[in-house]
């Protein structure tokens, strides 16, 4: 279900992306701060950085589409 939306690295799939995704889901499910993400998911800063990159890229899609549609009018 989420596989098509996962980013690819320069050389293919990003290693441990599933683990990082699970860490983000854990964080939002528990409401804990990023620094409290369990070590089994990897460093909290790596998980947070990956989340921010994906969030920024995803947010740009609808904004760019809206701007393009306004130009067409």
mmCIF file of the C-alpha atoms, coordinates in Angstrom:
data_MODEL
# 
_entry.id   MODEL 
# 
loop_
_atom_site.group_PDB 
_atom_site.id 
_atom_site.type_symbol 
_atom_site.label_atom_id 
_atom_site.label_alt_id 
_atom_site.label_comp_id 
_atom_site.label_asym_id 
_atom_site.label_entity_id 
_atom_site.label_seq_id 
_atom_site.pdbx_PDB_ins_code 
_atom_site.Cartn_x 
_atom_site.Cartn_y 
_atom_site.Cartn_z 
_atom_site.occupancy 
_atom_site.B_iso_or_equiv 
_atom_site.pdbx_formal_charge 
_atom_site.auth_seq_id 
_atom_site.auth_comp_id 
_atom_site.auth_asym_id 
_atom_site.auth_atom_id 
_atom_site.pdbx_PDB_model_num 
ATOM 1  C CA . UNK A 1 1  ? 0.000  0.000  0.000   1.00 0.00 ? 1  UNK A CA 1 
ATOM 2  C CA . UNK A 1 2  ? 2.754  2.491  0.834   1.00 0.00 ? 2  UNK A CA 1 
ATOM 3  C CA . UNK A 1 3  ? 5.428  0.932  -1.372  1.00 0.00 ? 3  UNK A CA 1 
ATOM 4  C CA . UNK A 1 4  ? 4.810  3.209  -4.404  1.00 0.00 ? 4  UNK A CA 1 
ATOM 5  C CA . UNK A 1 5  ? 5.216  6.293  -2.208  1.00 0.00 ? 5  UNK A CA 1 
ATOM 6  C CA . UNK A 1 6  ? 8.557  5.313  -0.688  1.00 0.00 ? 6  UNK A CA 1 
ATOM 7  C CA . UNK A 1 7  ? 11.554 7.216  -2.080  1.00 0.00 ? 7  UNK A CA 1 
ATOM 8  C CA . UNK A 1 8  ? 14.442 5.628  -3.941  1.00 0.00 ? 8  UNK A CA 1 
ATOM 9  C CA . UNK A 1 9  ? 18.060 6.440  -3.213  1.00 0.00 ? 9  UNK A CA 1 
ATOM 10 C CA . UNK A 1 10 ? 20.682 7.122  -5.854  1.00 0.00 ? 10 UNK A CA 1 
ATOM 11 C CA . UNK A 1 11 ? 21.373 3.395  -6.151  1.00 0.00 ? 11 UNK A CA 1 
ATOM 12 C CA . UNK A 1 12 ? 17.947 1.918  -5.503  1.00 0.00 ? 12 UNK A CA 1 
ATOM 13 C CA . UNK A 1 13 ? 15.834 1.349  -2.401  1.00 0.00 ? 13 UNK A CA 1 
ATOM 14 C CA . UNK A 1 14 ? 17.051 2.986  0.791   1.00 0.00 ? 14 UNK A CA 1 
ATOM 15 C CA . UNK A 1 15 ? 18.251 0.418  3.324   1.00 0.00 ? 15 UNK A CA 1 
ATOM 16 C CA . UNK A 1 16 ? 16.230 0.146  6.529   1.00 0.00 ? 16 UNK A CA 1 
ATOM 17 C CA . UNK A 1 17 ? 13.463 2.337  5.131   1.00 0.00 ? 17 UNK A CA 1 
ATOM 18 C CA . UNK A 1 18 ? 10.839 -0.012 6.552   1.00 0.00 ? 18 UNK A CA 1 
ATOM 19 C CA . UNK A 1 19 ? 12.427 0.279  9.992   1.00 0.00 ? 19 UNK A CA 1 
ATOM 20 C CA . UNK A 1 20 ? 12.462 4.082  9.714   1.00 0.00 ? 20 UNK A CA 1 
ATOM 21 C CA . UNK A 1 21 ? 8.839  4.100  8.577   1.00 0.00 ? 21 UNK A CA 1 
ATOM 22 C CA . UNK A 1 22 ? 7.900  1.938  11.561  1.00 0.00 ? 22 UNK A CA 1 
ATOM 23 C CA . UNK A 1 23 ? 9.766  4.372  13.828  1.00 0.00 ? 23 UNK A CA 1 
ATOM 24 C CA . UNK A 1 24 ? 7.731  7.295  12.475  1.00 0.00 ? 24 UNK A CA 1 
ATOM 25 C CA . UNK A 1 25 ? 4.518  5.327  12.963  1.00 0.00 ? 25 UNK A CA 1 
ATOM 26 C CA . UNK A 1 26 ? 5.584  4.469  16.540  1.00 0.00 ? 26 UNK A CA 1 
ATOM 27 C CA . UNK A 1 27 ? 6.320  8.107  17.248  1.00 0.00 ? 27 UNK A CA 1 
ATOM 28 C CA . UNK A 1 28 ? 2.905  9.326  16.057  1.00 0.00 ? 28 UNK A CA 1 
ATOM 29 C CA . UNK A 1 29 ? 1.058  6.417  17.654  1.00 0.00 ? 29 UNK A CA 1 
ATOM 30 C CA . UNK A 1 30 ? 2.589  7.091  21.085  1.00 0.00 ? 30 UNK A CA 1 
ATOM 31 C CA . UNK A 1 31 ? 2.832  10.877 20.843  1.00 0.00 ? 31 UNK A CA 1 
ATOM 32 C CA . UNK A 1 32 ? 6.380  10.730 22.183  1.00 0.00 ? 32 UNK A CA 1 
ATOM 33 C CA . UNK A 1 33 ? 9.114  13.224 21.304  1.00 0.00 ? 33 UNK A CA 1 
ATOM 34 C CA . UNK A 1 34 ? 11.510 12.296 18.506  1.00 0.00 ? 34 UNK A CA 1 
ATOM 35 C CA . UNK A 1 35 ? 14.348 11.768 20.998  1.00 0.00 ? 35 UNK A CA 1 
ATOM 36 C CA . UNK A 1 36 ? 12.332 8.969  22.655  1.00 0.00 ? 36 UNK A CA 1 
ATOM 37 C CA . UNK A 1 37 ? 12.172 6.773  19.534  1.00 0.00 ? 37 UNK A CA 1 
ATOM 38 C CA . UNK A 1 38 ? 13.479 3.336  20.632  1.00 0.00 ? 38 UNK A CA 1 
ATOM 39 C CA . UNK A 1 39 ? 17.049 2.486  19.613  1.00 0.00 ? 39 UNK A CA 1 
ATOM 40 C CA . UNK A 1 40 ? 15.797 -0.605 17.762  1.00 0.00 ? 40 UNK A CA 1 
ATOM 41 C CA . UNK A 1 41 ? 14.594 1.748  15.013  1.00 0.00 ? 41 UNK A CA 1 
ATOM 42 C CA . UNK A 1 42 ? 17.990 3.421  14.648  1.00 0.00 ? 42 UNK A CA 1 
ATOM 43 C CA . UNK A 1 43 ? 19.149 6.895  15.652  1.00 0.00 ? 43 UNK A CA 1 
ATOM 44 C CA . UNK A 1 44 ? 16.243 9.268  16.308  1.00 0.00 ? 44 UNK A CA 1 
ATOM 45 C CA . UNK A 1 45 ? 17.910 12.014 14.273  1.00 0.00 ? 45 UNK A CA 1 
ATOM 46 C CA . UNK A 1 46 ? 18.073 9.765  11.188  1.00 0.00 ? 46 UNK A CA 1 
ATOM 47 C CA . UNK A 1 47 ? 14.400 8.894  11.544  1.00 0.00 ? 47 UNK A CA 1 
ATOM 48 C CA . UNK A 1 48 ? 13.471 12.570 12.000  1.00 0.00 ? 48 UNK A CA 1 
ATOM 49 C CA . UNK A 1 49 ? 15.588 13.720 9.033   1.00 0.00 ? 49 UNK A CA 1 
ATOM 50 C CA . UNK A 1 50 ? 14.044 11.099 6.755   1.00 0.00 ? 50 UNK A CA 1 
ATOM 51 C CA . UNK A 1 51 ? 10.542 12.103 7.900   1.00 0.00 ? 51 UNK A CA 1 
ATOM 52 C CA . UNK A 1 52 ? 11.233 15.811 7.242   1.00 0.00 ? 52 UNK A CA 1 
ATOM 53 C CA . UNK A 1 53 ? 12.612 15.130 3.751   1.00 0.00 ? 53 UNK A CA 1 
ATOM 54 C CA . UNK A 1 54 ? 9.610  13.023 2.764   1.00 0.00 ? 54 UNK A CA 1 
ATOM 55 C CA . UNK A 1 55 ? 7.155  15.498 4.327   1.00 0.00 ? 55 UNK A CA 1 
ATOM 56 C CA . UNK A 1 56 ? 8.701  18.448 2.475   1.00 0.00 ? 56 UNK A CA 1 
ATOM 57 C CA . UNK A 1 57 ? 8.676  16.628 -0.850  1.00 0.00 ? 57 UNK A CA 1 
ATOM 58 C CA . UNK A 1 58 ? 5.091  15.424 -0.358  1.00 0.00 ? 58 UNK A CA 1 
ATOM 59 C CA . UNK A 1 59 ? 3.848  18.874 0.643   1.00 0.00 ? 59 UNK A CA 1 
ATOM 60 C CA . UNK A 1 60 ? 5.359  20.469 -2.453  1.00 0.00 ? 60 UNK A CA 1 
ATOM 61 C CA . UNK A 1 61 ? 3.279  18.272 -4.763  1.00 0.00 ? 61 UNK A CA 1 
ATOM 62 C CA . UNK A 1 62 ? -0.179 19.755 -4.006  1.00 0.00 ? 62 UNK A CA 1 
ATOM 63 C CA . UNK A 1 63 ? 1.192  23.292 -3.743  1.00 0.00 ? 63 UNK A CA 1 
ATOM 64 C CA . UNK A 1 64 ? 2.930  23.052 -7.110  1.00 0.00 ? 64 UNK A CA 1 
ATOM 65 C CA . UNK A 1 65 ? -0.186 21.516 -8.686  1.00 0.00 ? 65 UNK A CA 1 
ATOM 66 C CA . UNK A 1 66 ? -2.354 24.349 -7.355  1.00 0.00 ? 66 UNK A CA 1 
ATOM 67 C CA . UNK A 1 67 ? 0.068  26.966 -8.644  1.00 0.00 ? 67 UNK A CA 1 
ATOM 68 C CA . UNK A 1 68 ? 0.184  25.335 -12.084 1.00 0.00 ? 68 UNK A CA 1 
ATOM 69 C CA . UNK A 1 69 ? -3.605 25.202 -12.269 1.00 0.00 ? 69 UNK A CA 1 
ATOM 70 C CA . UNK A 1 70 ? -3.808 28.944 -11.508 1.00 0.00 ? 70 UNK A CA 1 
ATOM 71 C CA . UNK A 1 71 ? -1.331 29.707 -14.303 1.00 0.00 ? 71 UNK A CA 1 
ATOM 72 C CA . UNK A 1 72 ? -3.498 27.808 -16.768 1.00 0.00 ? 72 UNK A CA 1 
ATOM 73 C CA . UNK A 1 73 ? -6.478 30.110 -16.139 1.00 0.00 ? 73 UNK A CA 1 
# 
